[in-house]
Amino acid sequence: MSVLLELRSVEKRYDNGTLALERVNLAVSKQEFVSLLGPSGCGESAALKMIADLAKFAHVNPRELSGGMKLWVSIARAMVTEPRLLLHGRALCST
């Protein structure tokens, strides 16, 4: 069965420093039913929100994205190829 979604060593840290996800690995194949279970606060909702945000990009016309979102999508597309070196000419934040 082919893999529909794969997460490798995914991490999520909130602005306040809280680590919601650490080194999460997940592979979901076509026609597979998956449930994320765990005690309150273990990060299952954070993982689902990240997956949902990625799914939105898959269905959005690139012309509908803001300049900043286009930048992040271009970085994500480049990283999917797992380059040894990724050079980028624009700042990723304005702070």
The first five atom37 places (N, CA, C, CB, O) and aatype in JSON, in Angstrom:
{
  "aatype": [12, 15, 19, 10, 10, 6, 10, 1, 15, 19, 6, 11, 1, 18, 3, 2, 7, 16, 10, 0, 10, 6, 1, 19, 2, 10, 0, 19, 15, 11, 5, 6, 13, 19, 15, 10, 10, 7, 14, 15, 7, 4, 7, 6, 15, 0, 0, 10, 11, 12, 9, 0, 3, 10, 0, 11, 13, 0, 8, 19, 2, 14, 1, 6, 10, 15, 7, 7, 12, 11, 10, 17, 19, 15, 9, 0, 1, 0, 12, 19, 16, 6, 14, 1, 10, 10, 10, 8, 7, 1, 0, 10, 4, 15, 16],
  "atom_mask": [
    [1, 1, 1, 1, 1],
    [1, 1, 1, 1, 1],
    [1, 1, 1, 1, 1],
    [1, 1, 1, 1, 1],
    [1, 1, 1, 1, 1],
    [1, 1, 1, 1, 1],
    [1, 1, 1, 1, 1],
    [1, 1, 1, 1, 1],
    [1, 1, 1, 1, 1],
    [1, 1, 1, 1, 1],
    [1, 1, 1, 1, 1],
    [1, 1, 1, 1, 1],
    [1, 1, 1, 1, 1],
    [1, 1, 1, 1, 1],
    [1, 1, 1, 1, 1],
    [1, 1, 1, 1, 1],
    [1, 1, 1, 0, 1],
    [1, 1, 1, 1, 1],
    [1, 1, 1, 1, 1],
    [1, 1, 1, 1, 1],
    [1, 1, 1, 1, 1],
    [1, 1, 1, 1, 1],
    [1, 1, 1, 1, 1],
    [1, 1, 1, 1, 1],
    [1, 1, 1, 1, 1],
    [1, 1, 1, 1, 1],
    [1, 1, 1, 1, 1],
    [1, 1, 1, 1, 1],
    [1, 1, 1, 1, 1],
    [1, 1, 1, 1, 1],
    [1, 1, 1, 1, 1],
    [1, 1, 1, 1, 1],
    [1, 1, 1, 1, 1],
    [1, 1, 1, 1, 1],
    [1, 1, 1, 1, 1],
    [1, 1, 1, 1, 1],
    [1, 1, 1, 1, 1],
    [1, 1, 1, 0, 1],
    [1, 1, 1, 1, 1],
    [1, 1, 1, 1, 1],
    [1, 1, 1, 0, 1],
    [1, 1, 1, 1, 1],
    [1, 1, 1, 0, 1],
    [1, 1, 1, 1, 1],
    [1, 1, 1, 1, 1],
    [1, 1, 1, 1, 1],
    [1, 1, 1, 1, 1],
    [1, 1, 1, 1, 1],
    [1, 1, 1, 1, 1],
    [1, 1, 1, 1, 1],
    [1, 1, 1, 1, 1],
    [1, 1, 1, 1, 1],
    [1, 1, 1, 1, 1],
    [1, 1, 1, 1, 1],
    [1, 1, 1, 1, 1],
    [1, 1, 1, 1, 1],
    [1, 1, 1, 1, 1],
    [1, 1, 1, 1, 1],
    [1, 1, 1, 1, 1],
    [1, 1, 1, 1, 1],
    [1, 1, 1, 1, 1],
    [1, 1, 1, 1, 1],
    [1, 1, 1, 1, 1],
    [1, 1, 1, 1, 1],
    [1, 1, 1, 1, 1],
    [1, 1, 1, 1, 1],
    [1, 1, 1, 0, 1],
    [1, 1, 1, 0, 1],
    [1, 1, 1, 1, 1],
    [1, 1, 1, 1, 1],
    [1, 1, 1, 1, 1],
    [1, 1, 1, 1, 1],
    [1, 1, 1, 1, 1],
    [1, 1, 1, 1, 1],
    [1, 1, 1, 1, 1],
    [1, 1, 1, 1, 1],
    [1, 1, 1, 1, 1],
    [1, 1, 1, 1, 1],
    [1, 1, 1, 1, 1],
    [1, 1, 1, 1, 1],
    [1, 1, 1, 1, 1],
    [1, 1, 1, 1, 1],
    [1, 1, 1, 1, 1],
    [1, 1, 1, 1, 1],
    [1, 1, 1, 1, 1],
    [1, 1, 1, 1, 1],
    [1, 1, 1, 1, 1],
    [1, 1, 1, 1, 1],
    [1, 1, 1, 0, 1],
    [1, 1, 1, 1, 1],
    [1, 1, 1, 1, 1],
    [1, 1, 1, 1, 1],
    [1, 1, 1, 1, 1],
    [1, 1, 1, 1, 1],
    [1, 1, 1, 1, 1]
  ],
  "atom_positions": [
    [[0.83, -1.18, 0.0], [0.0, 0.0, 0.0], [0.88, 1.25, 0.0], [-0.95, 0.0, 1.21], [1.89, 1.28, 0.7]],
    [[0.51, 2.26, -0.76], [1.33, 3.47, -0.83], [1.02, 4.4, 0.34], [1.1, 4.19, -2.16], [-0.11, 4.45, 0.84]],
    [[2.03, 5.11, 0.75], [1.9, 6.04, 1.88], [1.22, 7.31, 1.42], [3.3, 6.35, 2.5], [1.62, 7.92, 0.43]],
    [[0.19, 7.71, 2.14], [-0.57, 8.92, 1.84], [-0.01, 10.12, 2.62], [-2.05, 8.72, 2.18], [0.03, 11.24, 2.1]],
    [[0.42, 9.87, 3.85], [0.95, 10.92, 4.73], [2.1, 10.33, 5.54], [-0.16, 11.5, 5.67], [1.99, 9.23, 6.07]],
    [[3.19, 11.08, 5.62], [4.31, 10.63, 6.44], [4.91, 11.81, 7.18], [5.39, 9.93, 5.57], [5.22, 12.84, 6.59]],
    [[5.06, 11.65, 8.49], [5.74, 12.64, 9.32], [7.03, 11.98, 9.81], [4.84, 13.12, 10.52], [7.02, 10.83, 10.25]],
    [[8.13, 12.73, 9.75], [9.41, 12.2, 10.22], [10.05, 13.19, 11.18], [10.36, 11.91, 9.03], [10.36, 14.32, 10.81]],
    [[10.23, 12.76, 12.41], [10.89, 13.56, 13.44], [10.29, 14.96, 13.55], [12.38, 13.67, 13.14], [11.02, 15.95, 13.66]],
    [[8.97, 15.06, 13.53], [8.27, 16.33, 13.61], [8.3, 16.85, 15.05], [6.81, 16.19, 13.12], [8.08, 16.1, 16.0]],
    [[8.56, 18.13, 15.18], [8.54, 18.78, 16.49], [7.7, 20.04, 16.42], [9.97, 19.12, 16.97], [7.61, 20.68, 15.38]],
    [[7.08, 20.37, 17.55], [6.28, 21.59, 17.65], [6.57, 22.22, 19.0], [4.75, 21.3, 17.48], [6.36, 21.59, 20.04]],
    [[7.04, 23.46, 18.99], [7.28, 24.21, 20.22], [6.5, 25.52, 20.11], [8.82, 24.46, 20.44], [6.63, 26.25, 19.13]],
    [[5.7, 25.81, 21.11], [4.92, 27.04, 21.12], [5.8, 28.22, 21.48], [3.74, 26.93, 22.1], [6.9, 28.05, 22.02]],
    [[5.32, 29.43, 21.2], [6.08, 30.65, 21.46], [6.49, 30.78, 22.93], [5.27, 31.86, 21.05], [7.52, 31.38, 23.23]],
    [[5.69, 30.21, 23.84], [6.02, 30.32, 25.27], [7.06, 29.29, 25.71], [4.77, 30.17, 26.11], [7.4, 29.22, 26.89]],
    [[7.56, 28.48, 24.77], [8.59, 27.5, 25.06], [8.08, 26.09, 25.31], [0.0, 0.0, 0.0], [8.88, 25.16, 25.43]],
    [[6.77, 25.91, 25.4], [6.2, 24.59, 25.65], [6.44, 23.67, 24.45], [4.69, 24.69, 25.95], [6.11, 24.01, 23.32]],
    [[7.03, 22.52, 24.73], [7.27, 21.53, 23.69], [6.04, 20.63, 23.58], [8.55, 20.68, 23.99], [5.76, 19.84, 24.48]],
    [[5.3, 20.77, 22.47], [4.07, 20.0, 22.29], [4.32, 18.65, 21.62], [3.07, 20.8, 21.46], [3.66, 17.66, 21.94]],
    [[5.27, 18.61, 20.71], [5.61, 17.38, 19.99], [7.13, 17.26, 19.91], [4.97, 17.36, 18.57], [7.83, 18.24, 19.68]],
    [[7.61, 16.05, 20.08], [9.05, 15.82, 19.99], [9.32, 14.52, 19.25], [9.7, 15.78, 21.4], [8.91, 13.44, 19.68]],
    [[10.02, 14.64, 18.11], [10.41, 13.49, 17.29], [9.24, 12.55, 16.98], [11.5, 12.71, 17.99], [9.33, 11.34, 17.2]],
    [[8.15, 13.11, 16.46], [6.98, 12.31, 16.11], [7.18, 11.72, 14.71], [5.67, 13.17, 16.17], [7.54, 12.43, 13.77]],
    [[6.95, 10.43, 14.61], [7.01, 9.73, 13.33], [5.66, 9.06, 13.1], [8.17, 8.67, 13.3], [5.11, 8.42, 13.99]],
    [[5.12, 9.22, 11.9], [3.82, 8.65, 11.58], [3.76, 8.4, 10.09], [2.67, 9.59, 12.03], [4.15, 9.25, 9.29]],
    [[3.27, 7.24, 9.71], [3.02, 6.93, 8.3], [1.6, 6.42, 8.18], [4.05, 5.88, 7.76], [1.2, 5.5, 8.89]],
    [[0.84, 7.02, 7.27], [-0.54, 6.62, 7.04], [-0.67, 6.23, 5.57], [-1.55, 7.76, 7.42], [-0.36, 7.02, 4.68]],
    [[-1.13, 5.02, 5.34], [-1.32, 4.52, 3.98], [-2.74, 4.78, 3.5], [-1.0, 3.02, 3.9], [-3.63, 5.05, 4.3]],
    [[-2.94, 4.71, 2.2], [-4.27, 4.87, 1.63], [-5.2, 3.83, 2.23], [-4.24, 4.74, 0.09], [-4.81, 2.69, 2.46]],
    [[-6.42, 4.22, 2.48], [-7.5, 3.38, 3.01], [-7.21, 2.89, 4.43], [-7.72, 2.19, 2.1], [-7.83, 1.92, 4.88]],
    [[-6.28, 3.54, 5.13], [-5.97, 3.17, 6.51], [-6.67, 4.13, 7.46], [-4.43, 3.17, 6.75], [-6.73, 5.33, 7.19]],
    [[-7.2, 3.61, 8.54], [-7.86, 4.41, 9.57], [-6.92, 4.52, 10.75], [-9.23, 3.78, 10.0], [-6.47, 3.51, 11.29]],
    [[-6.61, 5.75, 11.16], [-5.64, 5.98, 12.23], [-6.26, 6.86, 13.3], [-4.34, 6.61, 11.69], [-6.94, 7.84, 12.99]],
    [[-6.03, 6.52, 14.56], [-6.47, 7.33, 15.7], [-5.25, 7.71, 16.52], [-7.51, 6.57, 16.57], [-4.36, 6.88, 16.75]],
    [[-5.2, 8.96, 16.96], [-4.16, 9.4, 17.87], [-4.77, 9.44, 19.27], [-3.57, 10.79, 17.46], [-5.7, 10.2, 19.52]],
    [[-4.25, 8.63, 20.15], [-4.78, 8.53, 21.5], [-3.71, 8.87, 22.52], [-5.33, 7.12, 21.75], [-2.53, 8.59, 22.31]],
    [[-4.13, 9.48, 23.61], [-3.2, 9.78, 24.68], [-3.86, 10.63, 25.73], [0.0, 0.0, 0.0], [-4.96, 11.14, 25.52]],
    [[-3.19, 10.8, 26.86], [-3.75, 11.63, 27.92], [-3.8, 13.1, 27.51], [-2.93, 11.47, 29.21], [-3.08, 13.52, 26.61]],
    [[-4.63, 13.85, 28.16], [-4.78, 15.27, 27.89], [-3.42, 15.96, 27.96], [-5.76, 15.92, 28.88], [-2.66, 15.78, 28.91]],
    [[-3.12, 16.75, 26.93], [-1.88, 17.5, 26.92], [-0.69, 16.79, 26.33], [0.0, 0.0, 0.0], [0.43, 17.31, 26.38]],
    [[-0.89, 15.59, 25.76], [0.27, 14.85, 25.24], [0.64, 15.26, 23.82], [-0.03, 13.36, 25.26], [1.68, 14.84, 23.32]],
    [[-0.17, 16.08, 23.15], [0.19, 16.6, 21.83], [-0.6, 16.06, 20.66], [0.0, 0.0, 0.0], [-0.31, 16.4, 19.51]],
    [[-1.61, 15.21, 20.92], [-2.35, 14.64, 19.8], [-3.1, 15.73, 19.02], [-3.33, 13.58, 20.3], [-3.17, 15.66, 17.79]],
    [[-3.66, 16.7, 19.7], [-4.37, 17.8, 19.0], [-3.39, 18.66, 18.22], [-5.15, 18.66, 20.01], [-3.7, 19.1, 17.12]],
    [[-2.21, 18.91, 18.78], [-1.19, 19.69, 18.07], [-0.79, 18.98, 16.78], [0.05, 19.92, 18.98], [-0.62, 19.62, 15.75]],
    [[-0.63, 17.67, 16.84], [-0.27, 16.9, 15.65], [-1.37, 16.98, 14.6], [0.01, 15.43, 16.02], [-1.1, 17.18, 13.41]],
    [[-2.62, 16.84, 15.03], [-3.73, 16.91, 14.08], [-3.84, 18.29, 13.44], [-5.04, 16.55, 14.78], [-4.14, 18.39, 12.25]],
    [[-3.6, 19.34, 14.21], [-3.66, 20.7, 13.66], [-2.56, 20.91, 12.62], [-3.53, 21.75, 14.79], [-2.79, 21.55, 11.59]],
    [[-1.37, 20.38, 12.89], [-0.28, 20.51, 11.92], [-0.62, 19.77, 10.63], [1.03, 19.97, 12.51], [-0.37, 20.28, 9.53]],
    [[-1.18, 18.58, 10.75], [-1.56, 17.8, 9.56], [-2.65, 18.54, 8.78], [-2.04, 16.38, 9.96], [-2.61, 18.59, 7.55]],
    [[-3.63, 19.1, 9.49], [-4.72, 19.84, 8.83], [-4.18, 21.06, 8.09], [-5.77, 20.28, 9.87], [-4.63, 21.35, 6.99]],
    [[-3.22, 21.77, 8.69], [-2.63, 22.93, 8.03], [-1.9, 22.52, 6.76], [-1.67, 23.66, 8.98], [-1.97, 23.22, 5.75]],
    [[-1.2, 21.39, 6.8], [-0.52, 20.9, 5.6], [-1.52, 20.51, 4.51], [0.37, 19.7, 5.95], [-1.29, 20.74, 3.33]],
    [[-2.63, 19.91, 4.93], [-3.66, 19.5, 3.97], [-4.27, 20.7, 3.27], [-4.75, 18.69, 4.66], [-4.63, 20.62, 2.1]],
    [[-4.4, 21.83, 3.98], [-4.95, 23.05, 3.37], [-4.1, 23.48, 2.19], [-5.04, 24.19, 4.4], [-4.62, 23.86, 1.15]],
    [[-2.75, 23.42, 2.36], [-1.86, 23.84, 1.29], [-2.02, 22.96, 0.06], [-0.42, 23.8, 1.76], [-1.84, 23.44, -1.06]],
    [[-2.35, 21.71, 0.24], [-2.49, 20.79, -0.88], [-3.68, 21.15, -1.75], [-2.63, 19.36, -0.38], [-3.74, 20.76, -2.92]],
    [[-4.65, 21.88, -1.2], [-5.87, 22.2, -1.93], [-6.02, 23.68, -2.26], [-7.05, 21.74, -1.15], [-7.07, 24.09, -2.74]],
    [[-4.98, 24.47, -2.01], [-5.06, 25.91, -2.25], [-4.33, 26.24, -3.55], [-4.45, 26.71, -1.07], [-3.24, 25.73, -3.8]],
    [[-4.95, 27.08, -4.35], [-4.31, 27.58, -5.55], [-3.19, 28.52, -5.11], [-5.34, 28.3, -6.48], [-3.44, 29.44, -4.33]],
    [[-1.96, 28.32, -5.58], [-0.85, 29.17, -5.15], [-1.11, 30.67, -5.32], [0.39, 28.8, -5.92], [-0.56, 31.47, -4.57]],
    [[-1.93, 31.05, -6.28], [-2.24, 32.47, -6.47], [-3.08, 33.04, -5.33], [-2.97, 32.68, -7.79], [-3.16, 34.25, -5.17]],
    [[-3.72, 32.15, -4.54], [-4.54, 32.59, -3.42], [-3.74, 32.82, -2.15], [-5.63, 31.58, -3.16], [-4.27, 33.35, -1.17]],
    [[-2.46, 32.44, -2.14], [-1.63, 32.57, -0.95], [-1.01, 33.96, -0.86], [-0.55, 31.51, -0.95], [-0.75, 34.6, -1.88]],
    [[-0.78, 34.41, 0.37], [-0.07, 35.66, 0.58], [1.4, 35.46, 0.24], [-0.25, 36.16, 2.04], [1.85, 34.33, 0.06]],
    [[2.14, 36.55, 0.15], [3.56, 36.45, -0.15], [4.31, 35.62, 0.87], [0.0, 0.0, 0.0], [5.17, 34.81, 0.51]],
    [[4.0, 35.81, 2.16], [4.65, 35.05, 3.21], [4.34, 33.57, 3.13], [0.0, 0.0, 0.0], [5.22, 32.74, 3.34]],
    [[3.08, 33.24, 2.82], [2.7, 31.84, 2.71], [3.36, 31.2, 1.49], [1.17, 31.71, 2.62], [3.75, 30.03, 1.55]],
    [[3.49, 31.95, 0.4], [4.19, 31.42, -0.78], [5.63, 31.09, -0.43], [4.13, 32.44, -1.94], [6.18, 30.1, -0.9]],
    [[6.25, 31.94, 0.41], [7.62, 31.7, 0.83], [7.72, 30.39, 1.6], [8.13, 32.86, 1.69], [8.6, 29.58, 1.33]],
    [[6.8, 30.17, 2.57], [6.84, 28.95, 3.36], [6.56, 27.72, 2.51], [5.84, 29.03, 4.5], [7.16, 26.66, 2.72]],
    [[5.65, 27.84, 1.56], [5.36, 26.71, 0.68], [6.58, 26.38, -0.18], [4.14, 27.02, -0.23], [6.88, 25.2, -0.4]],
    [[7.29, 27.4, -0.65], [8.48, 27.14, -1.46], [9.55, 26.43, -0.63], [9.04, 28.45, -2.03], [10.26, 25.56, -1.14]],
    [[9.68, 26.8, 0.63], [10.65, 26.14, 1.51], [10.23, 24.69, 1.75], [10.78, 26.89, 2.86], [11.05, 23.78, 1.69]],
    [[8.93, 24.48, 2.02], [8.44, 23.12, 2.26], [8.66, 22.24, 1.03], [6.94, 23.14, 2.63], [9.08, 21.09, 1.15]],
    [[8.38, 22.78, -0.15], [8.58, 22.01, -1.38], [10.06, 21.65, -1.57], [8.07, 22.79, -2.6], [10.38, 20.54, -1.99]],
    [[10.93, 22.58, -1.26], [12.36, 22.31, -1.39], [12.82, 21.26, -0.39], [13.16, 23.6, -1.21], [13.65, 20.42, -0.73]],
    [[12.3, 21.3, 0.82], [12.74, 20.38, 1.86], [12.23, 18.96, 1.64], [12.29, 20.88, 3.21], [12.84, 18.01, 2.12]],
    [[11.14, 18.82, 0.91], [10.62, 17.48, 0.62], [11.65, 16.65, -0.13], [9.32, 17.58, -0.2], [11.68, 15.43, 0.01]],
    [[12.48, 17.3, -0.91], [13.51, 16.59, -1.67], [14.71, 16.21, -0.81], [13.96, 17.42, -2.84], [15.65, 15.59, -1.31]],
    [[14.69, 16.59, 0.46], [15.76, 16.3, 1.42], [17.13, 16.73, 0.9], [15.78, 14.81, 1.75], [18.04, 15.91, 0.79]],
    [[17.27, 18.03, 0.58], [18.57, 18.49, 0.07], [19.63, 18.47, 1.17], [18.44, 19.9, -0.52], [19.31, 18.61, 2.35]],
    [[20.87, 18.3, 0.78], [21.96, 18.37, 1.75], [22.19, 19.81, 2.18], [23.26, 17.77, 1.17], [22.63, 20.06, 3.3]],
    [[21.89, 20.75, 1.3], [22.07, 22.18, 1.59], [20.91, 22.93, 0.94], [23.45, 22.7, 1.06], [20.58, 22.69, -0.22]],
    [[20.32, 23.84, 1.69], [19.22, 24.65, 1.17], [19.58, 26.11, 1.37], [17.87, 24.3, 1.86], [19.71, 26.58, 2.51]],
    [[19.74, 26.83, 0.29], [20.06, 28.26, 0.36], [18.81, 29.05, 0.04], [21.21, 28.63, -0.62], [18.05, 28.71, -0.87]],
    [[18.6, 30.12, 0.8], [17.42, 30.94, 0.58], [17.8, 32.39, 0.76], [16.26, 30.54, 1.54], [18.55, 32.73, 1.68]],
    [[17.29, 33.24, -0.11], [17.71, 34.63, -0.12], [16.84, 35.61, 0.64], [0.0, 0.0, 0.0], [17.14, 36.8, 0.64]],
    [[15.77, 35.16, 1.29], [14.87, 36.09, 1.99], [14.81, 35.74, 3.47], [13.46, 36.06, 1.38], [14.97, 34.58, 3.86]],
    [[14.58, 36.76, 4.28], [14.41, 36.53, 5.71], [13.12, 35.77, 5.95], [14.4, 37.86, 6.5], [12.15, 35.94, 5.22]],
    [[13.1, 34.91, 6.99], [11.92, 34.11, 7.29], [11.01, 34.77, 8.3], [12.34, 32.77, 7.79], [9.9, 34.29, 8.52]],
    [[11.44, 35.85, 8.91], [10.57, 36.58, 9.83], [11.01, 38.04, 9.83], [10.63, 35.98, 11.28], [12.08, 38.38, 9.32]],
    [[10.19, 38.87, 10.41], [10.49, 40.31, 10.39], [10.93, 40.83, 11.75], [9.29, 41.09, 9.93], [11.01, 42.04, 11.95]],
    [[11.23, 39.93, 12.69], [11.65, 40.39, 14.03], [13.14, 40.5, 14.15], [11.14, 39.48, 15.09], [13.64, 40.87, 15.21]]
  ]
}
